[in-house]
Amino acid sequence: MPGSILIVDDVATNRIVLKAKLTGARYNTLQAASAAEALALAAAQRPGLILLDVTLPDMTGDGLIARLRVNPRTRRIPIIAMTGRDTPELRVTLLQAGANEVLAKPFDELVLLARLRSLIRAHVGDEDSALREQTCRELGFAEAASDFVPLARIALIAPNPAEGLRWKSALAPLLTTNRILLTSYDQPCGDDPSRRAPDLFVIGADLAQRGDGLRLMSELRSHPETRHAAILIASQPDARETQASALDLGADDLLPAEMSTPLAAKEATLRIGAQLRRKRLSDQLRLSVDEGLRLALVDPLTGLHNRRYVNAHLSRMSERARRTGHGYAVMLLDLDRFKSVNDTYGHGAGDEVLASIARHLRQSLRDVDLIGRIGGEEFLVALPDSSLVEGCRISERLRREIAQSKITLPDGRAMQVTISIGLAFGGTRHDDPQHLIDEADAALLCAKGSGRNQVSLAQHTNAA
């Protein structure tokens, strides 16, 4: 069951306690009492995350993790290993087998839930990237991944220079195929602006002041050149609130602040290596999709997906919605009285209006949302994993923002336009995507006929 959490523990009491905690946090759960049962359930149900106790009657914890990692149906599922004996040696063994995290019993619930949110969020993003890449591949526009692995740049930002040198001394012998840089809060990417940004940052949670590292991470996530970098936060073992905040703010992983012992350095290296591999795969998928879109699936005027890509990707989105049970919203947006814009201001002005609307949609919506230009002045937006309420709220927000925006034309004049929106909701029915588009189109005609500059809900959706 995608989106659910599989609890693997041979002690029934432990499973019940974990289920209660997760249900309270609004997670659905599955349960397995053995490795064999876990392997079968994971392959059949494909949960969003696996929480497994490493002491099982029929298989070792690292053996079970390794089996999950070689199965194509389960290899990308995040895994948190649970252990009652948290030793450095065991942590390294489990991370080497493929665990994403190792948590000691009894759990700190705050950190556990933050880690769950972080891993599930990353998994959803990875799945969406893979979905987009698969769409391009089936259309014949994805290139084979290159075997070339570029030299990774790793930036260390420690609380002080001495600590940074200790981190570098511990990690450098184990990360020989990467370049390690000592940077600072003020110059996180180094002092040479001509060099590309680091691929990965290791940042102390507390730098000159408490929480500086988390503030720096938020800044890095907001800049285009570093938004896709992997970021790991180094903190003290007992800093539970800091760790939970770091994960919720977007940290990819956590590291111990003390890395000087061989096993601590090994654990840090394994975590860094896992994040570098994930980033390389994400970069490859993103570049593959970008190149495919540039070649044949992008509208050259607006830079949005064209109808060909929209139809293919919407089919994928519909399949995933039926599989997961999470609905999605489709809206058709049409500029009101667009012909008069061309007639009054010229076609160059009309092109600028279309490009401006496209820019606004990109800036106002999520990366996972599908945005396309499917006709002259008609756009389609699909919101995966969204409720009807969210679809209505976002549609109305877009309508209002565009009506209030001023568009500067090539000759310097400013003008305002409005849009009408037809909204339909799918994924909970067995309708094909084209039927959903037809419903949204009928709702759009209703919005136009009712005076324009408004949102109209599809009749079937409204009745539901």
NORSULQUI-V949648 format. One record per pair of residues at least 4 apart in sequence whose C-alpha atoms are under 7 Angstrom apart, sorted by the first residue. I is the first residue (numbers start at 1). J is the second residue. D is the distance in Angstrom with one decimal. If there is no record, write none. Layout:
# NORSULQUI-V949648
i;j;d
I;J;D
I;J;D
This chain:
# NORSULQUI-V949648
i;j;d
1;45;4.4
1;46;5.7
1;47;5.1
1;324;6.9
2;45;6.7
2;46;5.6
2;47;4.5
2;48;5.2
2;324;5.5
3;47;5.8
3;48;4.3
4;27;6.4
4;28;4.8
4;29;5.3
4;30;7.0
4;47;5.0
4;48;5.3
4;49;6.9
5;28;6.3
5;29;4.8
5;30;6.1
5;47;5.7
5;48;5.8
5;49;4.9
5;50;5.7
6;29;5.7
6;30;4.6
6;31;5.6
6;47;6.2
6;49;6.4
6;50;4.7
6;51;6.0
7;15;6.5
7;29;7.0
7;30;6.0
7;31;4.8
7;32;6.2
7;50;6.2
7;51;4.9
7;52;5.9
8;31;6.0
8;32;4.8
8;33;5.8
8;34;6.8
8;38;6.4
8;51;6.1
8;52;4.4
8;53;6.0
9;14;6.9
9;15;6.2
9;32;6.5
9;33;5.1
9;34;6.8
9;52;6.2
9;53;5.2
9;56;6.9
10;33;4.3
10;34;5.9
10;56;6.1
11;15;6.6
12;16;6.2
13;17;6.2
14;18;6.2
15;19;6.0
16;20;6.2
17;21;6.4
18;22;6.1
19;23;5.8
19;29;6.5
20;24;6.1
21;25;6.5
22;26;6.3
22;27;5.3
23;27;5.1
23;28;6.3
32;37;5.6
32;38;5.3
33;37;6.7
34;38;6.1
34;56;6.1
34;57;6.7
34;58;6.6
35;39;6.1
35;56;6.7
35;58;6.2
35;59;6.0
35;64;6.4
36;40;6.4
37;41;6.1
38;42;5.9
39;43;6.2
39;68;6.9
40;44;6.1
41;45;5.6
42;46;4.9
42;47;6.2
42;74;6.5
43;73;5.7
43;74;6.0
46;74;6.5
48;77;6.3
48;120;6.4
49;77;5.7
49;78;5.0
49;79;6.0
49;120;6.8
50;78;6.3
50;79;4.8
50;80;6.2
51;79;6.1
51;80;4.9
51;81;6.1
51;82;7.0
52;80;6.4
52;81;5.1
52;82;5.8
53;61;6.9
53;81;5.9
53;82;4.6
53;83;6.0
54;60;6.3
54;61;3.8
54;81;6.3
54;82;6.0
54;83;5.9
55;60;6.4
55;61;6.2
56;60;6.3
59;63;6.4
59;64;6.4
60;64;6.2
61;65;6.3
62;66;6.1
62;93;6.9
62;94;5.3
62;97;5.5
63;67;6.3
64;68;6.3
65;69;6.2
65;97;6.0
65;98;6.2
65;99;6.6
66;70;6.5
66;97;5.3
66;98;6.4
67;71;6.6
68;74;5.5
68;75;5.7
69;74;6.4
69;75;4.0
69;98;6.7
70;75;5.9
71;75;5.5
78;100;6.1
78;119;6.4
79;99;5.2
79;100;5.4
79;101;6.8
80;99;6.0
80;100;5.8
80;101;4.8
80;102;5.7
81;99;6.3
81;101;6.2
81;102;4.7
81;103;6.2
82;102;6.0
82;103;5.1
82;104;5.9
82;105;6.7
83;103;6.4
83;104;5.1
83;105;5.9
84;104;5.7
84;105;5.0
85;104;6.9
86;90;6.8
86;91;7.0
86;104;5.6
87;91;6.3
88;92;6.3
88;263;6.0
88;264;7.0
89;93;6.3
89;263;6.9
90;94;6.2
91;95;6.1
91;102;6.3
92;96;6.0
92;267;5.5
93;97;6.3
94;98;6.5
94;99;5.7
95;99;4.7
95;100;6.6
95;270;6.8
96;270;7.0
103;107;7.0
107;112;6.8
108;112;6.1
109;113;6.1
110;114;6.3
110;244;6.5
111;115;6.0
111;240;6.2
111;243;6.7
111;244;5.0
112;116;6.2
113;117;6.2
114;118;6.2
114;244;5.2
114;247;6.0
114;248;6.1
115;119;6.1
115;247;6.5
116;120;6.0
117;121;5.9
118;122;6.2
118;247;5.8
118;248;6.4
119;123;6.0
120;124;6.1
121;125;6.4
122;126;6.2
123;127;6.1
124;128;6.1
125;129;6.3
126;130;6.2
127;131;6.0
128;132;6.3
128;368;6.9
129;133;6.2
129;285;6.4
129;286;7.0
130;134;6.0
130;285;6.8
131;135;6.3
132;136;6.4
132;289;6.7
133;137;6.1
133;142;7.0
133;285;5.9
133;288;6.7
133;289;5.6
134;138;6.1
135;139;6.4
135;312;6.6
135;313;6.1
136;140;6.2
136;141;5.3
136;142;5.4
136;289;6.4
136;292;6.3
137;141;5.6
137;142;4.6
141;292;4.8
142;288;5.5
142;289;6.8
142;292;5.8
143;288;6.4
145;284;6.8
151;177;6.5
151;178;5.4
151;179;6.9
152;178;4.9
152;179;6.1
152;199;6.0
153;178;6.1
153;179;4.9
153;180;6.1
153;198;4.7
153;199;5.3
153;200;6.6
154;179;6.1
154;180;4.8
154;181;6.0
154;198;5.6
154;199;6.1
154;200;4.9
154;201;5.8
155;180;6.0
155;181;4.7
155;182;5.9
155;183;6.1
155;198;6.1
155;200;6.3
155;201;4.8
155;202;6.2
156;164;6.6
156;181;6.1
156;182;5.0
156;183;6.0
156;201;6.0
156;202;4.9
156;203;6.2
157;164;6.7
157;182;6.4
157;183;5.5
157;184;5.3
157;185;6.7
157;202;6.1
157;203;4.8
157;204;6.3
158;163;6.0
158;164;4.9
158;203;6.0
158;204;5.1
158;207;6.7
159;163;6.6
159;204;6.0
159;206;6.4
159;207;4.1
159;208;6.4
160;164;6.3
161;165;6.2
162;166;6.4
163;167;6.3
164;168;6.2
164;182;6.6
165;169;6.0
166;170;6.2
166;260;6.7
167;171;6.1
167;259;6.2
167;260;6.9
168;172;5.5
170;259;6.5
170;260;5.4
170;265;5.8
171;175;6.1
171;265;6.0
171;269;6.7
172;176;6.1
174;269;6.7
183;187;6.3
183;188;5.3
183;189;6.6
183;190;5.3
184;188;5.0
185;216;7.0
187;191;6.3
189;197;5.6
189;198;6.2
197;225;6.4
197;226;6.5
198;229;7.0
199;229;5.0
199;230;6.4
200;229;5.3
200;230;4.5
200;231;5.7
201;230;6.3
201;231;4.8
201;232;6.1
202;231;6.1
202;232;4.9
202;233;5.9
202;234;6.8
203;213;5.9
203;232;6.3
203;233;5.0
203;234;5.9
204;213;5.5
204;233;5.8
204;234;4.7
204;235;6.3
205;211;5.8
205;212;6.5
205;213;4.4
205;214;6.0
205;233;5.8
205;234;5.8
205;235;5.5
206;210;4.5
206;211;5.0
206;212;5.4
206;213;5.5
207;212;5.4
207;213;6.1
208;212;6.8
211;215;6.5
212;216;6.1
213;217;6.2
214;218;6.3
214;246;6.2
215;219;6.4
216;220;6.2
217;221;6.2
218;222;6.5
218;249;7.0
219;223;6.7
220;226;5.5
220;227;6.0
221;226;6.3
221;227;4.2
222;227;6.0
223;227;5.6
230;252;6.2
230;275;6.3
230;279;6.7
231;251;5.5
231;252;5.5
232;251;5.8
232;252;5.7
232;253;4.9
232;254;5.4
232;255;6.6
233;251;6.5
233;253;6.6
233;254;5.0
233;255;5.9
234;254;5.9
234;255;4.5
234;256;5.2
234;257;4.7
235;239;6.6
235;255;6.5
235;256;5.5
235;257;4.8
236;256;6.1
236;257;5.5
237;256;6.6
239;243;6.2
240;244;6.2
241;245;6.1
242;246;6.0
243;247;6.3
244;248;6.3
245;249;6.0
246;250;6.4
246;251;5.4
247;251;4.8
247;252;6.9
255;268;6.1
259;264;5.0
259;265;5.0
260;264;6.7
260;265;6.2
261;265;6.1
262;266;6.1
263;267;6.1
264;268;6.2
265;269;6.0
266;270;6.2
267;271;6.3
268;272;6.1
269;273;5.9
270;274;6.1
271;275;6.3
272;276;6.2
273;277;6.2
274;278;6.2
275;279;6.0
276;280;6.1
277;281;6.2
278;282;6.1
279;283;6.0
280;284;6.1
281;285;6.1
282;286;6.0
283;287;6.0
284;288;6.0
285;289;6.1
286;290;6.0
287;291;6.0
288;292;6.2
289;293;6.1
290;294;6.0
291;295;6.2
292;296;6.4
292;297;6.7
293;297;4.3
293;298;5.1
294;298;5.7
297;305;5.8
297;306;5.6
297;308;6.5
297;309;5.5
298;303;5.7
298;304;5.5
298;305;4.4
298;306;5.1
299;303;5.3
299;304;5.5
299;305;5.9
299;306;5.1
299;373;6.9
301;355;6.6
302;354;6.8
302;355;4.8
302;358;5.8
304;358;7.0
304;371;6.4
304;372;5.1
304;373;6.2
305;309;6.0
305;310;6.4
305;371;6.4
305;372;4.4
305;373;6.3
306;310;6.2
306;372;5.5
306;373;5.4
306;374;5.8
307;311;6.1
307;372;6.8
307;373;6.7
307;374;4.7
308;312;6.5
309;313;6.0
310;314;5.8
310;372;6.3
311;315;6.4
312;316;6.7
313;317;6.2
314;318;6.0
314;433;6.4
315;319;6.3
315;433;6.1
316;320;6.3
317;321;6.1
317;384;7.0
318;322;6.3
318;427;6.0
318;433;6.5
319;323;6.2
320;324;6.0
321;325;5.5
321;326;5.1
321;327;5.6
321;328;7.0
321;427;4.9
322;427;5.5
322;428;6.6
325;427;6.9
325;428;6.5
326;385;5.2
326;427;6.6
327;384;6.9
327;385;5.5
327;386;5.9
327;387;6.4
327;426;5.6
327;427;4.3
327;428;5.8
328;382;6.9
328;383;5.5
328;384;4.6
328;385;5.3
328;386;5.0
328;387;6.7
328;425;5.9
328;426;5.5
328;427;5.9
329;382;5.6
329;383;5.1
329;384;6.7
329;386;6.3
329;388;6.8
329;391;5.7
329;424;5.9
329;425;4.5
329;426;6.2
330;381;5.8
330;382;4.4
330;383;6.5
330;423;5.8
330;424;5.3
330;425;6.2
330;440;6.9
331;380;5.8
331;381;5.3
331;382;6.4
331;421;6.4
331;422;5.4
331;423;4.4
331;424;6.3
331;440;6.1
332;378;6.9
332;379;5.8
332;380;4.7
332;381;6.6
332;421;5.5
332;422;5.2
332;423;6.6
332;440;6.1
332;441;6.5
332;444;6.7
333;378;5.6
333;379;5.0
333;380;6.2
333;419;6.3
333;420;5.8
333;421;4.6
333;422;6.7
334;377;5.8
334;378;4.5
334;379;6.4
334;419;5.5
334;420;5.5
334;421;6.6
335;377;5.8
335;378;6.8
335;418;6.1
335;419;4.5
335;420;6.5
336;418;5.7
336;419;5.3
336;420;6.6
336;452;6.6
338;342;6.8
339;343;6.2
340;344;5.8
341;345;5.7
341;350;6.0
342;346;4.5
342;347;4.9
342;349;6.8
342;350;5.3
345;349;5.8
346;350;6.5
347;351;6.1
348;352;6.4
349;353;6.3
349;409;5.6
349;410;6.5
350;354;6.4
351;355;6.2
352;356;6.0
352;409;6.5
353;357;6.2
353;407;6.7
354;358;6.3
354;377;6.9
355;359;6.2
356;360;6.3
356;407;7.0
357;361;6.3
358;362;6.3
359;363;6.2
360;364;6.0
361;365;6.0
365;369;6.6
369;382;5.8
369;383;5.0
369;384;6.4
370;381;5.5
370;382;4.9
370;383;6.6
371;380;5.8
371;381;4.6
371;382;6.7
372;379;5.6
372;380;5.2
372;381;6.5
373;378;6.1
373;379;4.4
373;380;6.2
374;378;5.9
374;379;5.6
374;380;6.6
375;379;6.9
386;390;6.1
386;391;6.6
387;391;6.2
388;392;6.2
388;425;6.2
389;393;6.2
390;394;6.1
391;395;6.0
392;396;6.2
393;397;6.2
394;398;6.2
395;399;6.2
395;455;6.8
396;400;6.1
396;455;6.4
397;401;6.0
398;402;6.1
399;403;6.2
399;419;6.1
399;453;7.0
399;454;6.9
400;404;6.3
401;405;6.2
402;418;6.3
403;416;6.6
403;417;5.9
403;418;4.8
405;416;6.3
406;414;6.1
406;415;5.6
406;416;5.1
407;414;5.4
407;415;5.3
407;416;6.1
408;412;5.9
408;413;5.8
408;414;4.4
408;415;6.6
409;413;5.4
409;414;5.9
418;453;5.5
419;453;5.1
420;444;6.5
420;447;6.0
420;448;6.3
420;452;5.4
420;453;4.7
420;454;5.1
420;455;6.0
421;444;5.4
421;447;6.7
421;454;6.3
421;455;4.7
421;456;6.2
422;440;4.8
422;441;6.1
422;443;4.4
422;444;3.8
422;447;6.8
422;455;6.0
422;456;5.0
422;457;6.0
422;458;6.8
423;440;5.0
423;443;6.5
423;456;6.2
423;457;4.9
423;458;5.8
424;436;6.4
424;439;6.2
424;440;5.0
424;457;6.2
424;458;5.1
424;461;6.0
425;461;6.0
426;436;6.7
431;435;6.1
431;436;7.0
432;436;6.8
433;437;6.3
434;438;6.1
435;439;6.3
436;440;6.3
437;441;6.0
438;442;6.2
439;443;6.3
439;458;5.6
440;444;6.1
440;458;5.7
441;445;6.3
442;446;6.4
442;458;6.9
443;447;6.3
443;456;5.3
443;457;5.7
443;458;4.8
444;448;6.2
444;456;6.4
445;449;6.0
446;450;6.0
446;456;6.6
447;451;6.7
447;452;5.6
447;454;5.9
447;455;6.1
447;456;5.2
448;452;4.4
457;461;6.8
457;462;6.0
458;462;5.9
459;463;6.1
460;464;6.2
